[in-house]
Amino acid sequence: MNRYPLWKNLLIGIVLLWGLLYTLPNFYGEVPAVQVSSGKATLKLDSASALAQLEAGLKAAGIAHDGVFADQNSVRVRLRDTDTQLKAKDAIEKAFNPNPQDPSYVVALNLLSASPQWLTSMGALPMYLGLDLRGGVHFLLQVDMKGAVTKRLDATTGDLRTLLRDKNVRHSGITREGQNVVVRFRDAETRDRARAVVTAGTNDLELKEGQDGADFLLTASLGPVAQKKIQESALKQNISTLHNRINELGVAEPVIQQQGLDRIVVQLPGVQDVAKAKDILGRTATLEVRMVDDTPGGLEDALAGNVPAGTELYNERGGRPLLLKKQVILTGERLTDAQPGFDGQNHEPAVHLTLDAAGARIFRDVTRENINKRMAILLIEKGKGEVVTAPVIRGEIGGGRVQISGRMSTEEATDTALLLRAGSLAAPMEIIEERTIGPSLGAENISKGFHSTLWGFIAIAIFMCGYYMLFGFVSVVALASNLLLLVALLSLLQATLTLPGIAAIALTLGMAIDANVLINERIREELRSGASPQAAIHAGYDRAFDTILDSNVTTLIAGIALLVFGSGPVRGFAVVHCLGILTSMFSAILVSRGLVNLIYGKQRKLEKLAIGQVWKPGL
């Protein structure tokens, strides 16, 4: 009656063993580390050569390490203490950036798990710790929404100039005056023609007519709906760009989210180098399309120090020099999408670009006039530019669909598309609030959270063992397995644990033991009714199940509501809360019954249960 089949006992044992393995990494803690990642969008980190270079730099400086690791975007070295970490950072900086004025790589301080290799190879990693537990930096960024609108108006000025020229509508000048673009005409008839052209070409401009002396004016401005759309788009693009940049720091589970209408919160747990974080967050990048100057002898003169007028000297990926004209044909604002693919004719890897309407018109005119000439796509960061690619124009390209192909691998096509897609900040930002939480404060929070959970567990264990005797001990073992499985799940999912999450763990302990209290009281009730001990165990677990299920489902509904509608600390609480409910169902019902079956299942003539004092009517 009270025996589990072998497969069910094995299943419970395997689950508990799995929980133990995935919980273990959280007890090893973290050690200082140094991370190296690419500091330029056009430079891709080669993990194999970077590892060799890193080890050579440390060996030359006589610095011992505890292992080097590589992932897709960075290489990291694990060190023994913070003093060695600082020495290693200086040595690695010299090895990777021989020219400090033009660094090619980002060398940043970081933390790595101290878990042994055999655990790491199984994918057993510690759960992430939030800013309040691990320490780190908190930034509040103010997005210049007016700057985004102004940027769009500057682009609109060029759009209107191109649009009127294409339709052969003459004007006396186009200027931006504040939040308006003013177009001047010599007569009202031409102005009316221009108004019809602009109305047909754009749908987000509000047009007004006026007169200034002999000039007839057409004033274009962005409507409230268009401005709001631009500002929302700028905020989203800035958040996306920040995600790409923060990847260079190797921050585990950074928090980057919108706050209010024009602010972005950035939390970087574990970051020790605040100056490096501020430098990366404040970086500006601009994408430009220019023509290559292939004038015979021009490149040689430029390399000799005599740069021809109207040109600039840049380097292509791989270090090859190129002479570009200063005139900017297009900027990254005109690029709406970039995807890797293949050339339809020769099936070679290619990058497919999509331009907006104005960009498509400009690109069509430029390609028509410069067939068999080279066009360069230039990325400018921190005032220094590098050529991403410089293809030859084979023919006029219209329709806003552009293809870059030739002499590139599939991986290079993917990287180039990602680079072009990342773009730059859509609107300027400034840091208006900065907070640093030291590791010591984070360690204090961890200590307090750990001790609150530990003493809560001990108090529950003492009560259960004193009140329910052996069944109370079984309940405590089930509660411990619940905690084990919860931590293992959080580690497996690589969830971020914060102080609210620790509070949820403590709450889960109290809720989980409630199920065992229901089971134990139900068994007592069956004994009072005159049932045999074996029958009381069977009926106690079976009849308490519905009540346990109902109470946990209703609590889970509340937790899911917090998860869906909450944010920040509330969401972190909800994640742990929901997972805790699921693990408590498993431990309170399966684990505890499995232990009771092992203790009492083989005793056929069982006369008494060690479940504390059972009051019976008439005694």
KOLKOL-6125 format. One record per residue (C-alpha): x, y, z. Coordinates in nm, 3 decimals, always signed. Layout:
// residues N
PT, c1, c2, c3
PT, X, Y, Z
...
***
This chain:
// residues 619
PT, c1, c2, c3
PT, +0.000, +0.000, +0.000
PT, +0.275, +0.243, +0.098
PT, +0.554, +0.148, -0.137
PT, +0.685, +0.335, -0.440
PT, +0.796, +0.129, -0.741
PT, +1.171, +0.120, -0.799
PT, +1.156, +0.358, -1.096
PT, +0.985, +0.628, -0.889
PT, +1.245, +0.602, -0.610
PT, +1.521, +0.621, -0.870
PT, +1.355, +0.924, -1.031
PT, +1.337, +1.108, -0.698
PT, +1.701, +1.019, -0.627
PT, +1.815, +1.140, -0.971
PT, +1.627, +1.470, -0.932
PT, +1.782, +1.531, -0.590
PT, +2.130, +1.443, -0.722
PT, +2.077, +1.683, -1.013
PT, +1.971, +1.950, -0.765
PT, +2.286, +1.896, -0.560
PT, +2.515, +1.921, -0.866
PT, +2.360, +2.244, -0.994
PT, +2.353, +2.398, -0.645
PT, +2.722, +2.331, -0.574
PT, +2.867, +2.613, -0.793
PT, +2.698, +2.872, -0.569
PT, +2.920, +2.770, -0.276
PT, +3.249, +2.834, -0.455
PT, +3.202, +3.210, -0.487
PT, +3.382, +3.437, -0.735
PT, +3.742, +3.537, -0.792
PT, +3.898, +3.845, -0.959
PT, +3.943, +3.832, -1.335
PT, +4.046, +4.045, -1.630
PT, +3.846, +4.044, -1.953
PT, +3.959, +4.143, -2.302
PT, +3.706, +4.231, -2.572
PT, +3.708, +4.422, -2.898
PT, +3.716, +4.799, -2.853
PT, +3.628, +4.881, -3.212
PT, +3.315, +4.785, -3.399
PT, +3.521, +4.698, -3.706
PT, +3.762, +4.472, -3.517
PT, +3.657, +4.116, -3.435
PT, +3.828, +3.931, -3.152
PT, +3.999, +3.608, -3.261
PT, +3.968, +3.388, -2.952
PT, +4.259, +3.155, -3.035
PT, +4.516, +3.428, -3.107
PT, +4.382, +3.644, -2.822
PT, +4.431, +3.359, -2.574
PT, +4.788, +3.307, -2.693
PT, +4.860, +3.680, -2.677
PT, +4.708, +3.705, -2.328
PT, +4.912, +3.415, -2.191
PT, +5.229, +3.554, -2.349
PT, +5.169, +3.896, -2.191
PT, +5.114, +3.745, -1.846
PT, +5.417, +3.517, -1.881
PT, +5.638, +3.810, -1.981
PT, +5.523, +4.001, -1.671
PT, +5.574, +3.696, -1.447
PT, +5.210, +3.683, -1.337
PT, +5.055, +3.347, -1.247
PT, +4.689, +3.277, -1.323
PT, +4.426, +3.014, -1.247
PT, +4.304, +2.957, -1.601
PT, +4.203, +3.138, -1.919
PT, +3.862, +3.112, -2.081
PT, +3.717, +3.220, -2.415
PT, +3.366, +3.284, -2.540
PT, +3.223, +3.432, -2.857
PT, +3.302, +3.796, -2.775
PT, +3.583, +3.796, -2.519
PT, +3.867, +3.615, -2.343
PT, +3.907, +3.613, -1.964
PT, +4.180, +3.519, -1.721
PT, +4.106, +3.411, -1.363
PT, +4.342, +3.541, -1.092
PT, +4.399, +3.474, -0.724
PT, +4.355, +3.817, -0.563
PT, +4.281, +4.180, -0.645
PT, +4.647, +4.288, -0.631
PT, +4.737, +4.032, -0.896
PT, +4.428, +4.140, -1.090
PT, +4.549, +4.502, -1.111
PT, +4.901, +4.396, -1.216
PT, +4.755, +4.162, -1.478
PT, +4.534, +4.440, -1.616
PT, +4.836, +4.664, -1.674
PT, +5.034, +4.383, -1.837
PT, +4.743, +4.281, -2.064
PT, +4.679, +4.646, -2.155
PT, +5.038, +4.681, -2.276
PT, +5.020, +4.353, -2.470
PT, +4.693, +4.429, -2.650
PT, +4.710, +4.809, -2.683
PT, +5.069, +4.912, -2.763
PT, +4.936, +5.256, -2.862
PT, +4.742, +5.389, -2.560
PT, +4.609, +5.680, -2.767
PT, +4.434, +5.445, -3.007
PT, +4.331, +5.132, -2.810
PT, +4.197, +4.845, -3.018
PT, +4.076, +4.633, -2.725
PT, +3.882, +4.693, -2.405
PT, +4.065, +4.553, -2.102
PT, +3.830, +4.555, -1.803
PT, +3.825, +4.422, -1.448
PT, +3.567, +4.154, -1.384
PT, +3.469, +3.859, -1.165
PT, +3.453, +3.491, -1.259
PT, +3.307, +3.189, -1.085
PT, +3.558, +2.983, -0.887
PT, +3.374, +2.658, -0.971
PT, +3.598, +2.364, -1.067
PT, +3.628, +2.273, -1.432
PT, +3.433, +1.945, -1.400
PT, +3.126, +2.136, -1.281
PT, +3.161, +2.406, -1.545
PT, +3.192, +2.144, -1.820
PT, +2.849, +2.010, -1.716
PT, +2.694, +2.356, -1.754
PT, +2.664, +2.391, -1.377
PT, +2.710, +2.763, -1.317
PT, +2.624, +2.984, -1.019
PT, +2.316, +3.202, -1.037
PT, +2.371, +3.567, -1.115
PT, +2.362, +3.812, -0.826
PT, +2.190, +4.147, -0.858
PT, +2.341, +4.488, -0.795
PT, +2.236, +4.490, -0.429
PT, +2.413, +4.159, -0.360
PT, +2.716, +4.165, -0.587
PT, +2.798, +4.533, -0.591
PT, +2.851, +4.732, -0.909
PT, +2.737, +5.058, -1.065
PT, +2.400, +5.219, -1.129
PT, +2.354, +5.487, -1.395
PT, +2.052, +5.699, -1.478
PT, +2.078, +5.840, -1.830
PT, +1.882, +6.137, -1.960
PT, +1.798, +6.113, -2.331
PT, +1.789, +6.445, -2.517
PT, +1.452, +6.407, -2.688
PT, +1.473, +6.756, -2.841
PT, +1.804, +6.650, -2.991
PT, +1.635, +6.352, -3.159
PT, +1.369, +6.578, -3.310
PT, +1.633, +6.833, -3.419
PT, +1.832, +6.553, -3.579
PT, +1.525, +6.445, -3.771
PT, +1.453, +6.803, -3.882
PT, +1.808, +6.835, -4.014
PT, +1.751, +6.519, -4.216
PT, +1.413, +6.652, -4.331
PT, +1.586, +6.962, -4.469
PT, +1.796, +6.746, -4.698
PT, +1.496, +6.529, -4.788
PT, +1.292, +6.829, -4.899
PT, +1.582, +6.964, -5.103
PT, +1.620, +6.629, -5.282
PT, +1.244, +6.586, -5.329
PT, +1.192, +6.930, -5.485
PT, +1.495, +6.887, -5.711
PT, +1.362, +6.551, -5.837
PT, +1.026, +6.714, -5.922
PT, +1.191, +7.018, -6.084
PT, +1.037, +7.259, -5.835
PT, +1.260, +7.568, -5.798
PT, +1.300, +7.734, -5.460
PT, +1.502, +8.022, -5.315
PT, +1.647, +7.831, -5.023
PT, +1.567, +7.576, -4.751
PT, +1.668, +7.646, -4.392
PT, +1.588, +7.507, -4.048
PT, +1.465, +7.773, -3.809
PT, +1.415, +7.633, -3.461
PT, +1.166, +7.345, -3.481
PT, +1.057, +7.437, -3.837
PT, +1.194, +7.390, -4.185
PT, +1.130, +7.697, -4.401
PT, +1.128, +7.680, -4.782
PT, +1.128, +8.010, -4.975
PT, +0.973, +8.064, -5.320
PT, +0.948, +8.357, -5.560
PT, +0.580, +8.314, -5.642
PT, +0.269, +8.160, -5.492
PT, +0.215, +7.922, -5.784
PT, +0.552, +7.750, -5.732
PT, +0.479, +7.730, -5.361
PT, +0.148, +7.556, -5.429
PT, +0.323, +7.304, -5.656
PT, +0.581, +7.240, -5.386
PT, +0.311, +7.189, -5.125
PT, +0.147, +6.921, -5.341
PT, +0.484, +6.748, -5.396
PT, +0.573, +6.751, -5.025
PT, +0.225, +6.629, -4.923
PT, +0.251, +6.338, -5.165
PT, +0.608, +6.253, -5.060
PT, +0.573, +6.268, -4.682
PT, +0.293, +6.211, -4.432
PT, +0.442, +6.326, -4.102
PT, +0.489, +6.698, -4.177
PT, +0.245, +6.978, -4.100
PT, +0.262, +7.253, -4.365
PT, +0.179, +7.621, -4.327
PT, +0.193, +7.901, -4.582
PT, +0.322, +8.250, -4.517
PT, +0.499, +8.548, -4.669
PT, +0.815, +8.739, -4.581
PT, +0.842, +9.049, -4.796
PT, +0.870, +8.935, -5.156
PT, +0.931, +8.570, -5.056
PT, +0.650, +8.319, -5.035
PT, +0.712, +8.075, -4.748
PT, +0.618, +7.715, -4.693
PT, +0.686, +7.615, -4.331
PT, +0.708, +7.246, -4.245
PT, +0.700, +7.115, -3.888
PT, +0.666, +6.775, -3.724
PT, +0.324, +6.712, -3.571
PT, +0.281, +6.591, -3.211
PT, +0.220, +6.232, -3.324
PT, +0.531, +6.232, -3.544
PT, +0.744, +6.383, -3.266
PT, +0.625, +6.122, -3.018
PT, +0.701, +5.844, -3.265
PT, +1.052, +5.981, -3.325
PT, +1.120, +6.007, -2.952
PT, +0.997, +5.654, -2.881
PT, +1.206, +5.518, -3.168
PT, +1.513, +5.708, -3.043
PT, +1.470, +5.565, -2.694
PT, +1.440, +5.207, -2.825
PT, +1.744, +5.248, -3.052
PT, +1.951, +5.390, -2.766
PT, +1.858, +5.096, -2.541
PT, +1.951, +4.851, -2.818
PT, +2.283, +5.027, -2.876
PT, +2.358, +5.025, -2.502
PT, +2.298, +4.648, -2.494
PT, +2.556, +4.602, -2.771
PT, +2.812, +4.820, -2.593
PT, +2.769, +4.667, -2.249
PT, +2.840, +4.323, -2.400
PT, +3.201, +4.446, -2.429
PT, +3.222, +4.464, -2.048
PT, +3.103, +4.105, -2.011
PT, +2.844, +4.201, -1.751
PT, +2.623, +3.911, -1.644
PT, +2.255, +4.003, -1.663
PT, +2.281, +4.383, -1.693
PT, +1.963, +4.580, -1.632
PT, +1.889, +4.825, -1.914
PT, +1.534, +4.955, -1.912
PT, +1.329, +5.263, -1.978
PT, +1.226, +5.484, -1.687
PT, +0.962, +5.743, -1.758
PT, +0.944, +5.910, -2.098
PT, +1.305, +6.011, -2.150
PT, +1.531, +5.822, -1.912
PT, +1.718, +5.491, -1.918
PT, +1.831, +5.297, -1.611
PT, +2.153, +5.096, -1.649
PT, +2.265, +4.863, -1.371
PT, +2.591, +4.673, -1.411
PT, +2.639, +4.412, -1.135
PT, +2.997, +4.314, -1.063
PT, +3.159, +4.595, -1.264
PT, +3.461, +4.727, -1.079
PT, +3.603, +4.964, -1.342
PT, +3.351, +5.251, -1.329
PT, +3.557, +5.477, -1.556
PT, +3.564, +5.212, -1.829
PT, +3.188, +5.161, -1.798
PT, +3.124, +5.537, -1.833
PT, +3.356, +5.552, -2.133
PT, +3.172, +5.273, -2.315
PT, +2.825, +5.409, -2.230
PT, +2.916, +5.753, -2.358
PT, +3.071, +5.637, -2.682
PT, +2.930, +5.788, -3.002
PT, +2.939, +5.619, -3.341
PT, +2.848, +5.750, -3.686
PT, +2.800, +5.556, -4.007
PT, +2.886, +5.739, -4.330
PT, +2.893, +5.653, -4.700
PT, +3.164, +5.828, -4.904
PT, +3.328, +5.789, -5.242
PT, +3.682, +5.653, -5.271
PT, +3.931, +5.887, -5.441
PT, +4.111, +5.667, -5.695
PT, +4.306, +5.952, -5.855
PT, +4.643, +5.811, -5.975
PT, +4.915, +5.898, -5.726
PT, +4.669, +6.042, -5.473
PT, +4.703, +5.759, -5.222
PT, +5.082, +5.762, -5.246
PT, +5.093, +6.137, -5.185
PT, +4.861, +6.099, -4.886
PT, +5.080, +5.823, -4.738
PT, +5.380, +6.052, -4.784
PT, +5.205, +6.320, -4.578
PT, +5.060, +6.534, -4.860
PT, +4.687, +6.461, -4.837
PT, +4.508, +6.611, -5.142
PT, +4.253, +6.883, -5.073
PT, +3.897, +6.756, -5.017
PT, +4.010, +6.406, -4.914
PT, +4.094, +6.214, -4.595
PT, +4.307, +5.907, -4.535
PT, +4.150, +5.606, -4.358
PT, +4.229, +5.239, -4.309
PT, +4.019, +4.951, -4.433
PT, +3.966, +4.636, -4.224
PT, +4.295, +4.452, -4.239
PT, +4.497, +4.775, -4.227
PT, +4.494, +4.868, -4.598
PT, +4.488, +5.246, -4.649
PT, +4.216, +5.418, -4.852
PT, +4.178, +5.777, -4.966
PT, +3.819, +5.897, -4.926
PT, +3.648, +6.214, -5.034
PT, +3.527, +6.436, -4.748
PT, +3.178, +6.476, -4.894
PT, +2.931, +6.254, -4.704
PT, +2.677, +6.093, -4.938
PT, +2.465, +5.913, -4.678
PT, +2.464, +5.863, -4.303
PT, +2.346, +5.569, -4.093
PT, +2.014, +5.745, -4.032
PT, +1.908, +5.644, -4.384
PT, +1.977, +5.275, -4.321
PT, +1.668, +5.090, -4.194
PT, +1.797, +4.730, -4.204
PT, +2.101, +4.518, -4.284
PT, +2.085, +4.139, -4.323
PT, +2.340, +3.875, -4.433
PT, +2.253, +3.666, -4.737
PT, +2.385, +3.549, -5.073
PT, +2.432, +3.703, -5.416
PT, +2.152, +3.587, -5.645
PT, +2.388, +3.547, -5.944
PT, +2.702, +3.377, -5.816
PT, +2.570, +3.267, -5.472
PT, +2.858, +3.434, -5.287
PT, +2.800, +3.570, -4.933
PT, +2.658, +3.922, -4.937
PT, +2.503, +4.189, -4.716
PT, +2.160, +4.323, -4.810
PT, +2.086, +4.680, -4.703
PT, +1.750, +4.857, -4.695
PT, +1.736, +5.238, -4.716
PT, +1.453, +5.475, -4.639
PT, +1.281, +5.673, -4.918
PT, +1.519, +5.969, -4.912
PT, +1.825, +5.743, -4.886
PT, +1.703, +5.535, -5.180
PT, +1.675, +5.847, -5.400
PT, +2.021, +5.971, -5.304
PT, +2.177, +5.627, -5.354
PT, +2.014, +5.587, -5.695
PT, +2.157, +5.919, -5.818
PT, +2.506, +5.855, -5.678
PT, +2.535, +5.503, -5.820
PT, +2.410, +5.619, -6.160
PT, +2.682, +5.884, -6.175
PT, +2.971, +5.671, -6.037
PT, +2.959, +5.334, -6.215
PT, +3.284, +5.132, -6.181
PT, +3.401, +5.352, -5.895
PT, +3.444, +5.245, -5.532
PT, +3.211, +5.351, -5.253
PT, +3.322, +5.322, -4.891
PT, +3.110, +5.257, -4.583
PT, +3.285, +5.431, -4.295
PT, +3.230, +5.388, -3.920
PT, +3.351, +5.677, -3.703
PT, +3.399, +5.623, -3.329
PT, +3.562, +5.866, -3.086
PT, +3.663, +6.088, -3.375
PT, +3.847, +5.807, -3.555
PT, +3.709, +5.623, -3.856
PT, +3.761, +5.284, -4.013
PT, +3.629, +5.156, -4.345
PT, +3.393, +4.862, -4.299
PT, +3.383, +4.775, -4.668
PT, +3.453, +4.951, -4.999
PT, +3.272, +4.773, -5.288
PT, +3.281, +4.870, -5.657
PT, +2.960, +5.016, -5.804
PT, +2.858, +4.792, -6.096
PT, +2.543, +4.976, -6.198
PT, +2.261, +5.207, -6.090
PT, +2.092, +5.081, -5.774
PT, +1.736, +5.193, -5.713
PT, +1.444, +5.087, -5.500
PT, +1.627, +5.126, -5.170
PT, +1.768, +4.770, -5.177
PT, +2.149, +4.762, -5.178
PT, +2.377, +4.459, -5.195
PT, +2.739, +4.447, -5.078
PT, +2.927, +4.141, -5.199
PT, +3.263, +4.015, -5.314
PT, +3.560, +3.864, -5.131
PT, +3.383, +3.799, -4.801
PT, +3.301, +3.485, -4.611
PT, +2.961, +3.398, -4.463
PT, +3.091, +3.493, -4.119
PT, +3.220, +3.829, -4.246
PT, +2.884, +3.900, -4.410
PT, +2.706, +3.828, -4.080
PT, +2.949, +4.048, -3.885
PT, +2.920, +4.335, -4.134
PT, +2.539, +4.321, -4.125
PT, +2.542, +4.326, -3.745
PT, +2.784, +4.617, -3.746
PT, +2.574, +4.821, -3.987
PT, +2.255, +4.735, -3.800
PT, +2.393, +4.841, -3.462
PT, +2.427, +5.199, -3.580
PT, +2.478, +5.486, -3.342
PT, +2.283, +5.656, -3.068
PT, +1.965, +5.807, -3.211
PT, +1.974, +6.088, -2.954
PT, +2.243, +6.228, -2.723
PT, +2.245, +6.109, -2.361
PT, +2.405, +6.228, -2.041
PT, +2.455, +6.058, -1.705
PT, +2.248, +6.247, -1.447
PT, +2.283, +5.999, -1.161
PT, +2.558, +5.757, -1.071
PT, +2.577, +5.522, -0.773
PT, +2.844, +5.272, -0.686
PT, +2.769, +4.981, -0.455
PT, +3.088, +4.829, -0.317
PT, +3.146, +4.453, -0.296
PT, +3.163, +4.481, +0.084
PT, +2.808, +4.616, +0.102
PT, +2.692, +4.342, -0.135
PT, +2.864, +4.080, +0.083
PT, +2.689, +4.223, +0.389
PT, +2.352, +4.196, +0.214
PT, +2.426, +3.836, +0.117
PT, +2.526, +3.755, +0.475
PT, +2.208, +3.906, +0.617
PT, +1.989, +3.734, +0.361
PT, +2.162, +3.400, +0.413
PT, +2.132, +3.419, +0.793
PT, +1.766, +3.523, +0.779
PT, +1.690, +3.219, +0.562
PT, +1.908, +2.991, +0.777
PT, +1.751, +3.093, +1.109
PT, +1.404, +3.071, +0.958
PT, +1.483, +2.718, +0.841
PT, +1.621, +2.622, +1.187
PT, +1.313, +2.762, +1.364
PT, +1.082, +2.565, +1.133
PT, +1.292, +2.249, +1.180
PT, +1.281, +2.274, +1.561
PT, +0.904, +2.326, +1.563
PT, +0.831, +2.044, +1.315
PT, +1.059, +1.789, +1.487
PT, +0.922, +1.879, +1.831
PT, +0.557, +1.873, +1.728
PT, +0.545, +1.593, +1.470
PT, +0.841, +1.379, +1.583
PT, +0.968, +1.151, +1.302
PT, +0.714, +1.288, +1.053
PT, +0.840, +1.636, +1.142
PT, +1.196, +1.525, +1.060
PT, +1.072, +1.389, +0.726
PT, +0.907, +1.726, +0.661
PT, +1.235, +1.906, +0.735
PT, +1.425, +1.681, +0.492
PT, +1.159, +1.753, +0.228
PT, +1.195, +2.126, +0.301
PT, +1.572, +2.104, +0.259
PT, +1.525, +1.926, -0.075
PT, +1.285, +2.203, -0.178
PT, +1.552, +2.466, -0.107
PT, +1.809, +2.256, -0.291
PT, +1.592, +2.223, -0.603
PT, +1.497, +2.592, -0.598
PT, +1.860, +2.707, -0.594
PT, +1.946, +2.451, -0.864
PT, +1.666, +2.579, -1.088
PT, +1.774, +2.941, -1.040
PT, +2.129, +2.842, -1.129
PT, +2.023, +2.638, -1.433
PT, +1.807, +2.923, -1.566
PT, +2.087, +3.170, -1.487
PT, +1.834, +3.388, -1.306
PT, +1.943, +3.700, -1.121
PT, +1.906, +3.680, -0.744
PT, +1.841, +4.006, -0.558
PT, +1.740, +4.093, -0.202
PT, +1.369, +4.060, -0.294
PT, +1.457, +3.716, -0.434
PT, +1.608, +3.613, -0.099
PT, +1.287, +3.736, +0.066
PT, +1.093, +3.513, -0.175
PT, +1.308, +3.214, -0.076
PT, +1.234, +3.275, +0.291
PT, +0.863, +3.306, +0.210
PT, +0.879, +2.984, +0.005
PT, +1.010, +2.794, +0.308
PT, +0.708, +2.897, +0.514
PT, +0.465, +2.813, +0.233
PT, +0.633, +2.479, +0.154
PT, +0.613, +2.352, +0.512
PT, +0.241, +2.432, +0.510
PT, +0.182, +2.139, +0.274
PT, +0.353, +1.898, +0.513
PT, +0.152, +2.036, +0.804
PT, -0.167, +1.960, +0.609
PT, -0.046, +1.606, +0.535
PT, +0.060, +1.538, +0.893
PT, -0.264, +1.671, +1.039
PT, -0.463, +1.464, +0.790
PT, -0.274, +1.150, +0.898
PT, -0.351, +1.235, +1.261
PT, -0.718, +1.280, +1.173
PT, -0.727, +0.936, +1.009
PT, -0.568, +0.782, +1.320
PT, -0.829, +0.947, +1.540
PT, -1.098, +0.796, +1.322
PT, -0.963, +0.450, +1.397
PT, -0.774, +0.384, +1.073
PT, -0.470, +0.158, +1.085
PT, -0.129, +0.332, +1.061
PT, -0.066, +0.215, +0.703
PT, -0.417, +0.320, +0.595
PT, -0.375, +0.655, +0.772
PT, -0.053, +0.727, +0.580
PT, -0.215, +0.636, +0.248
PT, -0.533, +0.835, +0.313
PT, -0.342, +1.130, +0.464
PT, -0.134, +1.188, +0.151
PT, -0.417, +1.118, -0.096
PT, -0.682, +1.333, +0.074
PT, -0.450, +1.624, +0.148
PT, -0.340, +1.643, -0.215
PT, -0.647, +1.836, -0.340
PT, -0.615, +2.098, -0.067
PT, -0.241, +2.139, -0.132
PT, -0.300, +2.169, -0.506
PT, -0.575, +2.432, -0.466
PT, -0.371, +2.647, -0.228
PT, -0.059, +2.632, -0.446
PT, -0.246, +2.704, -0.771
PT, -0.411, +3.016, -0.625
PT, -0.075, +3.136, -0.493
PT, +0.085, +3.061, -0.831
PT, -0.179, +3.275, -1.005
PT, -0.084, +3.569, -0.783
PT, +0.286, +3.507, -0.855
PT, +0.226, +3.498, -1.232
PT, +0.037, +3.827, -1.207
PT, +0.339, +3.983, -1.035
PT, +0.565, +3.834, -1.302
PT, +0.359, +3.970, -1.593
PT, +0.276, +4.315, -1.463
PT, +0.571, +4.378, -1.229
PT, +0.915, +4.511, -1.312
PT, +1.255, +4.537, -1.146
PT, +1.262, +4.402, -0.787
PT, +0.896, +4.293, -0.804
PT, +0.968, +4.077, -1.107
PT, +1.273, +3.924, -0.935
PT, +1.058, +3.838, -0.635
PT, +0.792, +3.684, -0.859
PT, +1.039, +3.458, -1.046
PT, +1.171, +3.302, -0.725
PT, +0.820, +3.285, -0.580
PT, +0.675, +3.094, -0.879
PT, +0.968, +2.852, -0.901
PT, +0.947, +2.794, -0.525
PT, +0.582, +2.693, -0.552
PT, +0.666, +2.433, -0.818
PT, +0.958, +2.284, -0.621
PT, +0.754, +2.279, -0.298
PT, +0.484, +2.070, -0.466
PT, +0.745, +1.813, -0.569
PT, +0.926, +1.800, -0.233
PT, +0.620, +1.811, -0.003
PT, +0.436, +1.535, -0.185
PT, +0.686, +1.308, -0.362
PT, +1.003, +1.345, -0.154
PT, +0.831, +1.333, +0.187
PT, +0.612, +1.037, +0.090
PT, +0.910, +0.857, -0.057
PT, +1.092, +0.889, +0.277
PT, +0.786, +0.777, +0.475
PT, +0.748, +0.477, +0.243
PT, +1.112, +0.382, +0.299
PT, +1.066, +0.403, +0.678
PT, +0.724, +0.241, +0.720
PT, +0.643, +0.075, +0.385
PT, +0.796, -0.267, +0.466
PT, +0.644, -0.295, +0.815
PT, +0.333, -0.511, +0.769
PT, +0.228, -0.519, +1.135
PT, +0.272, -0.151, +1.207
PT, +0.102, -0.053, +1.531
PT, +0.213, +0.306, +1.592
PT, +0.337, +0.611, +1.402
PT, +0.592, +0.859, +1.540
PT, +0.380, +1.163, +1.455
PT, +0.344, +1.325, +1.798
PT, +0.051, +1.315, +2.039
PT, -0.272, +1.203, +1.872
PT, -0.580, +1.307, +2.065
PT, -0.871, +1.059, +2.043
PT, -1.233, +1.112, +2.153
PT, -1.306, +0.961, +2.494
PT, -0.940, +0.957, +2.607
***
